[in-house]
């Protein structure tokens, strides 16, 4: 009895300690969130682009005598604090007003300097004429004529040598430096102004290279001497020339930059280059955006061992041979970005010279990065890495060439995971797809939005990743000979919470056709839906595989069924036809069956009757087309070489080809001077991508936005 009371007492104390620890954890969590937001706001406040930097200097004052007139130096500029400030105007207006005051002051000083220079020259000429008349010369104050002549020769020789060296360096830099096609033109000024600038720069250079044995006192004496030699006078005017060049630079900085002609084409290669127009440059992004995510794979998911699933180049753990063919892996659908990155490393036209590249690949893992924070208590962290990457890209020279329109990136999730609006901070996903920089890029996702310009769908990764040509041929031959017992099958779970879902009706029809339909219902507790061998056996035994929409338009099951040689049956054009435009044929009747979901929902059609009426010869032709599509819809093993897979192209090759064609089309429109790169409304992107126009179509009701 005493032991039971003691244990009860300990349990009560334990729960008190647990509750206190939990409350302490909540307090620390709140403090951490508040401090993180504060640091984030401060970082934005003190970014470099928010700092006002007027190109002005302090005003030196003359304290030699209170009665003497004030002499203003040519190096003069005005301190920011001396400018008048109005409390009622905005910061932008204040900054423009400050610039205007500084510019006016600099112009007045320049005019004053020119007038003083003219007066000094006139006085020198007058003095010379008077000395000629009097027949005498003023004594020299500075140095002997021999020393001046030596200094003169030394300065001239040094100027010539340095000028030649600089010209040579500039020529080499012009050849080696990658051209920046968004730089403003530098030859738009009149030739006379260019000559004046060159003369001023040369004079200022000579002023900076004044011999060390000439003191400032000597120069002042030479300036006051009427009989000074020409070299001496040139030294004395160096300060004026330097100030003039500096003022000219300051005034040019305040002018708006001129945008020159944009050169969008990559550098030409030889005519017989097999990679001409196919070169891809891969950014070397910081490891924070890819490699460190894999190193810290244990943080990616709370319920799934992502360390195991991201192994083997993203293919996951190896599986036993299926139907006597090797190359099978337990691949997770969210590891596409890792697979694509490793396939890109083996791309035959990958280049380290960005000037040759027709496209630029950004090896960022946005899906894995987002996965860490989808269910966490810090929603603002979902956007942190994406915003940092965009800043990094904007500062790269490759980005400036086409403002990012030749860049592309891959995400192993649907587009809806990256479409959160800024005002809904706590909603699902992040806002990667709506960032301005990403909207300039080409985004590859496992499901795209029908209403976006920049998103394009690529196939889900399947379980089969062959390494050789023989494995591909062997699997295709096996799919042609296999015996299929069932007319159609369905693998999936009902969606009772989705009012427009037709899965319940499909499952009811399948249960009513037990002899012809095979059903694998993925209810809670069922493990068969998560075992690759069980799923593939269902598809291998069926002629048609039903692919209705689920939580979104597309399904991974579509590509698993095609891999098994099963003819897909779609109920919504957004499940495949308007998605995988690069990978699937335009003629949808050659490889699939389409049944409008509205007819199924209203009970107007029997799936069994529709499929049973298809002629046997047509079924054979459709299955053959599906089997031929298999290589284009799967991803080869990244460890394999291109020559090992022979003439076949996988989903990676088809996607890269589609990206290159799209970027080339954008490049042509920019070269043609099109004000709008896209000449159709963004909401009709799906229609333009599928049909090449935005005319009325029978599929319009499927994509009408509420």
C-alpha positions in Angstrom: 0.0 0.0 0.0 2.8 2.3 0.9 4.6 1.6 -2.4 1.4 2.4 -4.3 1.1 5.8 -2.5 4.8 6.4 -3.2 4.5 5.6 -6.9 1.4 7.8 -7.2 3.3 10.6 -5.5 6.2 10.2 -7.9 3.8 10.2 -10.9 2.2 13.4 -9.7 5.6 15.0 -9.3 6.6 13.8 -12.7 3.6 15.4 -14.4 4.2 18.7 -12.5 7.8 18.7 -13.8 6.6 17.8 -17.3 4.0 20.6 -17.4 6.5 23.1 -16.1 9.0 22.1 -18.7 6.4 22.4 -21.4 5.4 25.9 -20.3 9.1 26.9 -20.2 9.5 25.5 -23.7 6.6 27.6 -25.0 8.1 30.8 -23.4 11.5 30.1 -25.0 9.8 29.4 -28.3 8.0 32.7 -28.2 11.2 34.6 -27.3 13.1 32.9 -30.1 10.4 33.7 -32.6 10.3 37.4 -31.6 14.0 37.7 -31.7 14.2 36.1 -35.1 11.6 38.5 -36.5 13.5 41.4 -35.0 16.8 40.3 -36.6 15.0 39.8 -39.9 13.5 43.3 -39.8 16.8 44.9 -38.9 18.6 43.0 -41.6 16.2 44.4 -44.2 16.4 47.9 -42.7 20.2 48.0 -43.0 20.6 46.5 -46.4 23.1 48.2 -48.7 20.3 49.4 -51.1 18.6 51.3 -48.2 21.7 53.4 -47.4 21.8 56.8 -49.0 25.3 57.6 -50.2 25.7 61.0 -51.8 29.1 61.5 -53.5 30.1 64.6 -51.6 33.0 65.6 -49.4 33.6 68.1 -46.6 34.2 71.8 -47.3 37.7 72.9 -46.3 37.7 76.4 -44.7 40.4 79.0 -45.0 41.5 80.1 -41.5 44.6 82.0 -42.5 43.1 85.5 -42.0 39.7 86.8 -41.0 40.1 89.8 -43.3 41.4 87.9 -46.3 38.9 86.9 -49.0 37.6 83.4 -48.8 39.3 81.1 -51.3 37.4 77.9 -52.2 39.5 74.9 -53.3 38.8 73.0 -56.5 38.5 69.8 -54.5 35.6 71.3 -52.7 32.4 69.3 -52.1 29.6 69.8 -49.6 28.8 67.7 -46.5 25.4 66.1 -46.3 24.7 67.8 -43.0 25.1 71.3 -44.6 22.2 70.7 -47.0 18.8 72.2 -46.2 16.3 69.6 -45.0 12.6 70.0 -45.2 10.5 68.1 -42.7 7.4 67.8 -44.9 8.9 66.1 -47.9 9.5 62.4 -48.4 13.0 60.8 -48.2 13.1 60.2 -52.0 12.3 63.9 -52.7 14.8 64.9 -50.1 17.5 62.8 -51.7 16.8 64.2 -55.1 16.8 67.8 -53.7 20.2 67.1 -52.1 21.6 65.8 -55.3 20.3 68.9 -57.1 22.0 71.3 -54.6 25.3 69.4 -54.8 25.2 69.5 -58.5 24.5 73.2 -58.7 27.3 73.9 -56.2 29.8 71.8 -58.2 28.8 73.6 -61.4 29.3 77.0 -59.8 32.7 76.0 -58.4 33.7 74.7 -61.9 32.8 78.0 -63.5 34.7 80.0 -60.9 37.7 77.8 -61.4 37.6 78.3 -65.2 37.4 82.1 -64.7 40.3 82.1 -62.3 42.3 80.0 -64.8 41.6 82.5 -67.6 42.7 85.4 -65.4 45.9 83.7 -64.4 46.7 82.8 -68.1 46.0 86.4 -69.1 48.2 87.7 -66.4 51.1 85.4 -67.4 50.8 86.5 -71.0 50.8 90.1 -70.0 53.8 89.6 -67.7 55.7 87.9 -70.5 55.1 90.7 -73.0 56.2 93.3 -70.4 59.3 91.3 -69.6 60.2 91.1 -73.4 59.8 94.9 -73.6 61.9 95.5 -70.6 64.5 93.0 -71.8 65.0 91.3 -68.4 63.9 88.0 -66.7 62.7 87.3 -63.2 65.0 85.1 -61.0 63.9 81.5 -60.6 62.8 80.5 -57.1 62.5 76.8 -57.4 65.3 74.7 -58.9 68.0 74.7 -61.6 66.9 74.2 -65.2 68.8 70.9 -65.4 66.9 69.4 -62.6 63.6 70.5 -64.0 64.4 69.1 -67.4 65.3 65.7 -65.8 62.1 65.7 -63.8 60.2 66.5 -67.0 61.8 63.6 -68.9 61.2 61.2 -66.1 57.5 62.1 -65.7 56.9 61.9 -69.5 58.7 58.5 -69.7 56.8 57.1 -66.7 53.5 58.3 -68.2 54.2 56.7 -71.5 55.2 53.4 -70.0 52.2 53.3 -67.7 49.9 54.3 -70.5 51.2 51.4 -72.7 50.9 48.9 -69.9 47.4 50.0 -69.1 46.4 49.8 -72.8 47.8 46.3 -72.9 46.1 45.2 -69.7 42.8 46.6 -71.0 43.1 44.7 -74.3 43.7 41.5 -72.4 40.8 42.1 -70.1 38.6 42.8 -73.0 39.4 39.4 -74.5 39.2 37.4 -71.2 36.4 39.1 -69.4 32.9 37.7 -69.9 30.7 40.3 -71.6 28.0 41.8 -69.5 25.3 42.6 -72.0 23.3 44.7 -69.6 26.1 47.3 -69.1 25.3 50.8 -70.5 27.0 51.9 -73.6 30.2 53.9 -73.1 30.5 55.3 -76.5 27.3 57.4 -76.5 29.0 60.7 -75.7 30.3 62.9 -78.4 33.9 62.4 -79.5 35.0 65.7 -78.3 33.8 64.9 -74.7 35.7 61.6 -74.9 38.9 63.3 -75.9 38.5 65.9 -73.1 38.0 63.1 -70.6 41.1 61.3 -71.8 43.2 64.4 -71.5 41.8 65.1 -68.1 42.6 61.6 -66.9 46.1 61.8 -68.3 46.7 65.1 -66.6 45.3 63.8 -63.3 47.5 60.8 -63.6 50.6 62.9 -64.1 49.6 65.0 -61.1 49.4 61.8 -58.9 52.8 60.7 -60.1 54.6 63.9 -59.0 58.2 63.1 -58.0 58.7 62.8 -54.3 61.6 65.3 -54.2 59.2 68.1 -55.1 57.6 69.5 -51.9 54.3 71.3 -51.7 56.1 74.5 -50.7 58.1 74.4 -54.0 55.0 74.0 -56.0 53.4 77.0 -54.3 56.5 79.1 -55.1 56.3 78.0 -58.7 52.6 79.0 -58.9 53.4 82.5 -57.7 56.4 82.9 -60.1 55.7 84.7 -63.3 58.8 83.2 -65.0 58.1 79.6 -64.2 58.9 77.0 -66.9 56.1 75.1 -68.7 56.8 71.9 -66.8 56.6 73.7 -63.5 53.3 75.2 -64.5 52.0 71.8 -65.5 52.8 70.5 -62.1 51.0 73.3 -60.5 47.8 72.7 -62.5 47.7 69.1 -61.6 45.5 69.6 -58.5 43.1 71.7 -60.6 42.9 68.9 -63.2 42.5 66.2 -60.7 39.6 68.1 -59.0 38.0 68.7 -62.4 38.1 65.0 -63.3 36.7 64.1 -59.9 33.9 66.6 -60.3 33.1 65.2 -63.7 32.9 61.7 -62.3 30.6 62.8 -59.5 28.3 64.6 -61.9 28.1 61.5 -64.1 27.2 59.3 -61.2 24.2 61.4 -60.5 22.9 61.0 -64.0 20.6 58.0 -64.9 22.4 55.1 -66.5 21.9 54.6 -70.2 20.9 51.0 -71.2 22.9 49.9 -74.2 21.9 47.3 -76.7 21.3 43.9 -75.0 23.4 41.0 -76.4 21.5 37.9 -75.5 23.2 35.2 -77.6 25.8 32.9 -76.1 29.2 32.9 -77.5 29.5 31.1 -80.9 31.4 27.8 -81.2 32.5 25.9 -84.2 29.9 25.0 -86.8 30.2 21.2 -86.3 30.0 21.4 -82.5 27.5 18.7 -81.4 26.6 20.8 -78.3 25.9 24.0 -80.2 22.8 25.6 -78.7 22.7 22.9 -76.0 25.3 24.0 -73.5 24.1 24.4 -69.9 25.9 26.2 -67.2 25.4 25.0 -63.6 25.6 27.6 -60.8 27.9 26.7 -57.9 25.4 27.8 -55.3 26.4 27.8 -51.6 26.1 24.3 -49.9 23.4 25.8 -47.7 20.9 25.3 -50.6 21.6 21.6 -51.5 24.5 19.7 -49.9 23.8 20.7 -46.3 20.2 19.7 -46.7 21.4 16.2 -47.5 23.9 16.1 -44.7 21.2 17.1 -42.3 18.6 14.8 -43.8 17.4 13.7 -40.4 15.8 17.2 -40.1 13.8 16.9 -43.3 10.8 14.9 -42.1 9.4 13.8 -38.7 7.8 10.6 -40.0 10.0 9.5 -42.9 13.6 8.4 -42.9 14.7 10.8 -45.7 18.4 9.9 -45.1 17.6 6.5 -46.6 15.4 7.8 -49.3 18.0 10.4 -50.5 20.7 7.8 -50.8 22.0 6.4 -54.1 21.9 9.8 -55.8 18.3 10.4 -54.6 17.0 7.0 -55.9 16.6 5.5 -52.5 17.4 2.0 -51.3 17.8 -0.7 -53.9 15.0 -3.2 -54.5 15.2 -6.8 -55.7 14.8 -7.5 -59.4 11.3 -7.4 -60.8 10.2 -9.6 -63.7 13.9 -10.7 -64.0 15.0 -7.1 -64.7 17.4 -5.1 -62.4 17.5 -1.3 -61.8 14.7 -1.0 -59.2 14.8 1.4 -56.2 12.3 2.5 -53.5 12.2 6.1 -54.9 10.3 8.8 -53.1 8.5 11.3 -55.3 9.9 14.3 -53.4 13.5 13.5 -54.3 13.2 14.5 -57.9 15.4 17.6 -57.4 18.3 15.5 -56.0 17.9 13.0 -59.0 17.8 15.9 -61.5 20.9 17.5 -60.0 22.9 14.3 -60.2 21.8 13.7 -63.8 22.8 17.2 -64.7 26.4 16.4 -63.4 26.5 13.8 -66.2 25.0 16.0 -68.9 27.1 15.7 -72.0 26.8 19.4 -72.8 27.5 20.8 -69.4 30.0 23.7 -69.5 32.0 25.7 -66.9 32.0 28.7 -69.3 28.8 30.6 -68.8 29.4 32.6 -72.0 28.8 29.4 -74.0 25.6 28.4 -72.2 22.2 28.7 -73.7 20.6 27.9 -70.3 21.7 28.2 -66.7 20.7 25.6 -64.1 20.2 26.5 -60.4 20.9 23.4 -58.2 18.6 24.4 -55.3 16.5 21.8 -53.5 13.3 23.9 -52.8 11.1 20.9 -51.9 13.5 19.5 -49.3 14.1 22.9 -47.9 10.4 23.6 -47.5 9.8 20.1 -46.0 11.7 21.1 -42.9 9.2 23.8 -41.9 5.9 22.7 -43.3 4.7 21.5 -39.9 7.0 23.6 -37.7 6.1 26.5 -35.4 8.1 29.0 -37.5 6.2 29.7 -40.8 8.4 32.7 -41.7 11.4 30.3 -42.0 9.8 28.7 -45.1 10.8 31.7 -47.2 14.2 32.4 -45.7 16.5 30.2 -47.9 14.5 31.1 -51.1 14.9 34.8 -50.4 18.6 34.4 -49.7 19.1 32.5 -53.0 17.3 35.1 -55.0 19.6 37.8 -53.6 22.6 35.6 -54.4 21.4 35.1 -58.0 20.7 38.8 -58.6 24.4 39.5 -57.8 25.8 36.9 -60.3 26.9 38.1 -63.7 25.0 35.3 -65.4 21.7 36.6 -64.1 22.3 40.1 -65.5 22.6 38.7 -69.0 18.9 38.1 -69.5 17.6 39.1 -66.1 17.2 35.5 -65.2 15.1 34.5 -68.2 17.7 31.9 -69.2 17.7 30.3 -65.7 15.8 27.2 -64.7 15.2 25.3 -61.5 13.6 22.0 -60.4 11.2 21.4 -57.5 10.2 17.9 -56.4 6.7 19.0 -55.2 3.5 20.4 -56.8 3.3 24.1 -57.6 0.6 24.6 -55.0 3.3 24.0 -52.2 5.0 27.2 -53.4 2.1 29.6 -54.0 1.4 31.0 -50.5 0.4 34.7 -50.7 2.4 37.2 -48.5 -0.7 38.3 -46.5 -1.4 34.7 -45.3 1.7 33.9 -43.4 0.3 30.9 -41.7 -1.0 29.2 -44.8 0.4 26.1 -46.4 3.8 26.2 -48.2 6.0 29.2 -49.1 5.9 31.8 -51.8 8.7 30.7 -54.0 6.6 30.6 -57.2 5.4 34.2 -56.8 8.8 35.8 -56.2 9.7 38.2 -59.1 13.0 36.5 -59.8 11.4 33.1 -60.1 8.7 34.4 -62.4 11.5 35.3 -64.8 12.9 31.7 -64.6 11.6 28.4 -65.9 10.4 26.2 -63.1 10.1 22.4 -63.5 7.7 20.7 -61.0 5.9 17.4 -60.7 2.7 19.4 -61.2 2.4 22.9 -62.6 -0.3 25.5 -62.5 -2.4 25.8 -65.6 -2.6 29.6 -65.1 1.2 30.4 -64.8 3.7 31.4 -67.5 6.8 30.0 -65.8 5.8 26.6 -64.4 6.2 23.4 -66.4 5.5 19.8 -65.3 7.9 16.9 -65.6 7.2 13.3 -64.7 7.2 12.0 -61.2 10.1 9.7 -60.5 9.2 6.0 -60.7 10.8 2.9 -59.2 12.7 1.9 -62.3 16.1 3.5 -63.0 18.0 1.5 -65.6 21.7 1.9 -66.1 22.1 0.2 -69.5 20.4 -0.1 -72.9 19.9 -3.8 -72.3 17.8 -3.2 -69.1 15.5 -0.9 -71.0 15.0 -3.3 -73.9 14.5 -6.2 -71.6 11.8 -4.5 -69.6 9.9 -3.3 -72.8 9.9 -6.9 -74.2 8.6 -8.2 -70.9 5.7 -5.7 -71.0 4.7 -6.9 -74.5 4.5 -10.6 -73.5 2.9 -10.3 -70.1 -0.6 -11.8 -69.6 -3.2 -9.2 -68.2 -6.1 -10.8 -66.4 -8.2 -7.7 -65.6 -9.8 -5.1 -67.9 -9.1 -2.2 -65.5 -7.9 -1.5 -62.0 -7.6 1.3 -59.5 -5.1 1.9 -56.7 -6.0 4.7 -54.3 -8.0 6.1 -51.4 -11.4 7.8 -51.4 -11.6 11.6 -50.9 -14.8 12.2 -49.0 -13.8 15.6 -47.9 -13.4 16.8 -51.5 -16.9 17.6 -52.9 -16.0 17.4 -56.6 -13.9 14.1 -56.2 -15.1 11.2 -58.3 -13.1 8.5 -56.5 -16.0 7.2 -54.5 -18.0 6.7 -57.7 -15.0 5.0 -59.4 -14.5 2.6 -56.4 -18.2 1.8 -56.4 -18.1 0.9 -60.1 -15.0 -1.2 -59.7 -16.6 -3.1 -56.8 -19.6 -3.7 -59.1 -17.3 -5.2 -61.8 -15.3 -7.6 -59.7 -14.5 -10.0 -62.5 -13.1 -7.2 -64.7 -11.8 -4.7 -62.2 -9.1 -5.1 -59.5 -9.2 -2.6 -56.6 -6.5 -1.8 -54.1 -8.1 0.5 -51.6 -5.5 2.5 -49.6 -7.3 2.8 -46.3 -5.7 3.5 -43.0 -3.5 0.6 -41.9 -3.0 -0.9 -45.3 0.6 -1.4 -46.1 0.2 -2.7 -49.7 -0.1 0.8 -51.1 3.4 1.7 -49.8 5.1 -1.4 -51.2 6.5 -0.9 -54.8 6.2 -4.6 -55.7 2.6 -4.8 -54.7 1.6 -1.7 -56.6 3.4 -2.8 -59.7 1.7 -6.3 -59.6 -1.7 -4.6 -59.7 -0.7 -2.6 -62.8 1.0 -5.5 -64.5 -2.2 -7.5 -64.4 -4.5 -4.8 -65.9 -5.1 -3.5 -69.4 -6.4 -0.1 -68.3 -5.5 1.8 -65.2 -7.9 4.5 -63.8 -6.2 7.8 -62.9 -8.7 10.2 -61.3 -7.5 13.5 -59.7 -6.8 13.3 -55.9 -5.7 16.1 -53.7 -4.4 17.8 -56.9 -4.7 17.2 -60.6 -1.8 14.7 -61.1 -0.8 11.4 -59.6 2.5 9.5 -59.4 0.4 6.4 -60.1 0.1 7.6 -63.7 3.7 7.0 -64.4 3.9 3.8 -62.4 1.1 2.4 -64.5 2.6 3.5 -67.8 5.9 1.9 -66.7 3.9 -1.4 -66.3 2.5 -1.1 -69.8 -1.0 -0.3 -68.5 -3.0 2.2 -70.6 -4.0 5.2 -68.5 -7.6 6.4 -68.3 -8.0 10.1 -67.4 -11.0 12.0 -66.2 -9.6 15.6 -66.2 -7.3 17.1 -68.8 -5.2 18.7 -66.1 -4.1 15.2 -64.9 -1.7 14.8 -67.9 -2.7 16.5 -71.2 -2.2 20.1 -70.0 0.7 19.1 -67.7 3.4 17.0 -69.4 3.4 18.8 -72.7 7.1 17.9 -73.5 6.9 14.2 -72.6 3.5 13.0 -73.8 2.2 13.0 -77.5 -0.2 15.6 -78.7 -2.6 12.9 -79.9 -4.0 11.8 -76.7 -6.1 9.0 -78.2 -3.0 7.1 -79.2 -1.9 6.2 -75.7 -4.9 7.0 -73.3 -8.6 7.0 -72.8 -10.5 10.2 -71.7 -13.8 10.0 -69.8 -15.3 13.3 -68.6 -15.5 13.4 -64.8 -18.8 15.1 -65.0 -20.4 12.1 -66.6 -19.0 9.8 -64.0 -20.1 12.1 -61.1 -23.7 12.2 -62.5 -23.8 8.5 -63.1 -24.3 8.9 -66.9 -21.5 6.6 -68.0 -20.3 3.1 -67.1 -16.5 2.8 -67.1 -16.7 -0.9 -67.8 -18.9 -0.4 -70.9 -16.7 2.4 -72.3 -13.5 0.3 -72.0 -15.2 -3.0 -73.2 -16.2 -1.3 -76.5 -12.6 -0.5 -77.5 -11.5 -2.8 -80.3 -8.8 -5.3 -79.5 -6.6 -4.1 -82.4 -6.7 -0.6 -81.0 -5.9 -1.8 -77.5 -2.7 -3.5 -78.9 -1.7 -0.3 -80.7 -2.3 1.9 -77.7 -0.3 -0.5 -75.5 2.6 -0.5 -77.9 2.6 3.3 -77.8 2.6 3.3 -74.0 5.5 0.9 -74.0 7.5 3.1 -76.3 6.9 6.0 -74.0 8.4 4.3 -71.0 12.0 5.6 -71.5 10.8 9.2 -71.8 8.9 9.0 -68.6 11.5 7.6 -66.2 14.9 8.8 -65.0 18.0 6.9 -65.8 20.4 6.0 -63.0 22.7 9.1 -62.5 25.7 6.8 -62.1 25.2 5.6 -65.7 26.9 7.2 -68.7 25.0 8.5 -71.8 26.7 5.9 -74.1 25.4 3.1 -71.8 21.7 3.9 -72.5 22.2 4.1 -76.2 19.7 6.0 -78.3 17.1 6.4 -75.6 16.2 9.7 -74.0 14.9 9.8 -70.4 12.6 12.3 -68.7 15.7 14.4 -67.8 16.9 14.7 -71.4 13.4 15.6 -72.7 13.0 18.2 -69.9 16.3 19.9 -70.7 15.5 20.0 -74.4 12.1 21.6 -73.6 13.8 24.2 -71.4 16.3 25.1 -74.1 13.5 25.5 -76.7 11.6 27.8 -74.4 14.5 30.0 -73.6 15.4 30.3 -77.3 11.8 31.4 -77.9 12.1 34.1 -75.2 15.5 35.2 -76.6 14.1 35.7 -80.1 11.1 37.7 -78.8 13.5 40.0 -76.9 15.7 40.4 -79.9 12.7 41.3 -82.0 12.0 44.1 -79.6 8.7 42.8 -78.3 7.4 45.0 -75.5 5.6 42.0 -74.0 7.4 38.7 -74.0 4.1 36.8 -73.8 1.3 37.9 -76.1 -1.5 36.1 -74.3 -3.1 36.4 -70.9 -1.4 34.3 -68.2 -4.6 32.5 -67.2 -4.6 30.9 -70.7 -1.1 29.5 -70.3 -2.3 25.9 -70.3 -4.1 26.4 -73.6 -1.2 28.1 -75.3 1.2 25.5 -74.2 -1.0 22.6 -75.4 -2.5 24.0 -78.6 -0.3 27.1 -79.5 -3.3 29.5 -79.3 -5.9 30.7 -76.9 -9.1 30.1 -78.9 -12.2 28.6 -77.4 -11.9 24.9 -76.6 -14.1 22.2 -75.1 -11.7 21.9 -72.1 -12.3 25.5 -71.0 -14.9 24.6 -68.3 -12.2 22.4 -66.6 -9.9 25.4 -66.1 -12.3 28.3 -65.6 -11.2 30.0 -62.4 -14.0 30.9 -59.9 
